[in-house]
Amino acid sequence: MDQGGVVVPEKEIIVRMEGIVKRFPGVLANDQVNFTLRKQEIHALLGENGAGKSTLMNILAGMYQPDAGTITIHGKPVAFHSPRQAIDAGIGMVHQHFMLVPSQTVTENILLGLEKPRFFLHLQEYDRVVSDLGDRFGLRVDPRAKVWQLSVGEQQRVEILKMLYRGAEVLVMDEPTAVLAPQEIDGLFNTLRAMVAEGKSIIFISHKLQEVMSIADEVTVLRRGKVTASGVKPGQSSRAELARLMVGREVLFRLDKKHVELGKNVLTVENVHAENDKGFPALKGVSLHVREGEVVGLAGVAGNGQRELAEVITGMRKATQGKVYAQGQDITNQSVRNSIRQGIAHVPEDRTHVGTAPNLSVTDNVIMKTYNQAPICQGWILNTVAAERYANELKEAYDIIVPSIQTPVRLLSGGNLQRVILAREISSKPNLMVAMQPTRGLDVGAIEGVHRLLLAQRETGAAILLVSEELEELLSLSDRIYVIYEGQIMGEVADGDIEKIGLMMTGTRLDQIAVQGEASNG
Amino acid sequence: MAETVKPVQTQKRLFPFTVKVEQRLTDVPKWLPPVISLGAVVVALLIGAIILALAGGDPLRAYGHIAKASFGSLGVFSDTIVKATPLILVGLACSIAFSMRLWNIGAEGQFFMGAFAASAIVLIPVLPAEAPRWQFILLMILAGMVGGALWGFIPGFLKARFNVNEIISTLMMNYIAVAWNNYFIFAVWTEGGFQMSRMFPRNAWLPRLADYAKEVTIFRGLTTHGGLIIALIAAAVVWFILYPSQWGYEIRLIGDNPRAARYAGINIAKHTVLVMMVSGALAGLAGMSEISGVVHRLQGAISPGYGFTGIIVAWLAKLNPIAVVIVSILFGALILAGREIQPSGVPKMIQGIILVCLIASDFLTRYRIRLVRAVEA
């Protein structure tokens, strides 16, 4: 896609990184990486988790110093020792996790840490500057709003404005779409294009092929710290080819989903209300059901009640109203232990803080839900021999890569940790599995493994409620998809209509969509 | 630019090495933690020696004196064991609570309540003065445990029910326990206006080695009493709870990650109360053992801060009940030596330095320190 009429055969090179090497204990994060950014280009840095994308960009933005290699900006060699030096040279990075002060206004956040204005904040004046800047780049946001009042998408705009205000010429965006709803992603992409038209250059870190294909002018692919491809033009390259460059082998995008006869209802949720940790209503009358042999997806932007719903079903949170039935039995507000006995498995969203005990061994972690049952439990005593045998069995069956089953799980990679959790949950032969974000943060290979495990569960006749923010994952695994928004189910789709899902994720009810559709057709 | 920087760097570098701290990414070998702990104690003794030397003392003589005063003969070793006995029990009390990350700072108060409850058996009196010894001892043991357990139950319940910070509540309850005790020794059980109760009858005393001097002559004058056996049995029981038992697994799981424990279906509130009660019962047992084995009456000065030293003992022992026994004997020696050495603050200082070094040394099990040759050019 051309950027207006500014395309000249050779665009000016702004950033050139050559032979960048960065070592972390035990890992070579960047190995002789070369990277070139041209003016007015959206350059995607594609790679799996842990491929070294963020490391490379943190080096460019002055957060890390490289062990070897040179960086030149506009042909001049530079060595940044702090993010401030980088921003002075025109490099600004928008991190995945925003660094904003929630109780302050947009303008205050943008001015924070700057030398000017000193002593007296002429805020009205700066409010105007901020809103002018926003208008210029299509980053509409109320300068006087407090940050906590803003949506995630708006907060991201504030972060971008912060960098633009500081005179960034090159914007590094670290996985900017991870936190956004589909419609917000479109908005972001328009903003990025507007910024390029205004003369900025953008580096876009992502592991999402689809986004890279639709936004980038040029792609550099990293794998295990090395560049596997550079100068790739998305138009001239297929998704499958990029995926291969990224993971080093062909990835199956279409999973073979066998036909499974649906059985009776395993889970029925009726008009459930519940509060979040702060005591505010998080679920406002949620009803859904999952049948034997069915994967039911729950789509929604994070924080719309998904976690609370999973916790109500698994007994970790009290419902203030409504009923939950498992195989026809009322299990509303039962204890977690009962829910485990009922055969309800739970893959929690937070692997390290909920799903595992980091300093305990693999063995101790896999027996977490079966330690009080024979053969591991014998009277008051824990049979360590039986526990270790069990752990070794799971290690083999689920390909958990660890030096030994005595290793504390904090030393495991994300993918291996998730395999520990899945091994534990699946081996309990559940009839219902509530899986929350089972592939978040995993690399493509590990994601595929998790997907296969889930589908294998479905084939054994288990019911699966899959909560995910990855639409692609939901679409490829689910038989039906519910969409949740602010604690309410907006509707249900069985045909995988992504536009409908997107609209529901941002708060339009399915019946309203139907009405609007008719109106626009007529 | 690079050329101008170079000479500055070589000037700055005083040593040809830079120190790099790296997180350990693999499991440490089993022998490493004990070796590091031992190293920390050695470093602590060296630091102590430097301070002693700076203060004008002779560190070697001081350490020699400490060793002689506590291990020099069978008699003093027996006294060391007497000092170690309450430390073992209190150390165990802290170990079991700390294993669940329950910061029971109230062992001192639980110790006093155990001593009080055990005394009550004699002083109310629950048993007639001529009751057989086994009845007295058994009842006093039970009373001591109940007294301590009750004092542990209160902060445990408050924590489980209202999420009251147990550090604050247990700490504050120490003062209440001491005041409670004072009320009884000043007003209720006072012996002719003195701030102490009357002496217990002999059949309420834990048997001492010296009592058997007629049969075994070398026991003559040895003060080691039956509390040691109670302490060793308690160590075995706590070891069993913490390691092979199902309950120990639950305690470790809660200690490492309460949210994961809840997710595994474990009732954390129940275990909080139970563990606090067991912890309190062990500290109460220490109080009973001290009252019945050493002091033989209820009075104010029954503890030189055993409850607090127990915290240090538990940490030094890395919460391992067997190690608690060994560390307690070493600390018993330091307490005993405190009476011999002038000024008596020296052993306390050494205790403090050992604790700080030990806690700091834990860093080495998680991180490793490497010397990296500074790269020229």
Interface residues (C-beta under 8 A of the other chain):
Chain A: P25 G26 P77 G315 M316 S335 V336 R337 N338 S339 I340 H346 P348 D350 H353 V354 G355 T356 A357 P358 N359 L360 D364 I367 M368 K369 Y371 N372 C377 W380 I381 L382 T384 P403 S404 Q406 T407 P408 L411
Chain B: M1 A2 E22 Q23 L25 T26 D27 P244 S245 Q246 W247 G248 Y249 E250 R252 L253 D256 N257 R259 A260 A261 R262 Y263 A264 G265 I266 N267
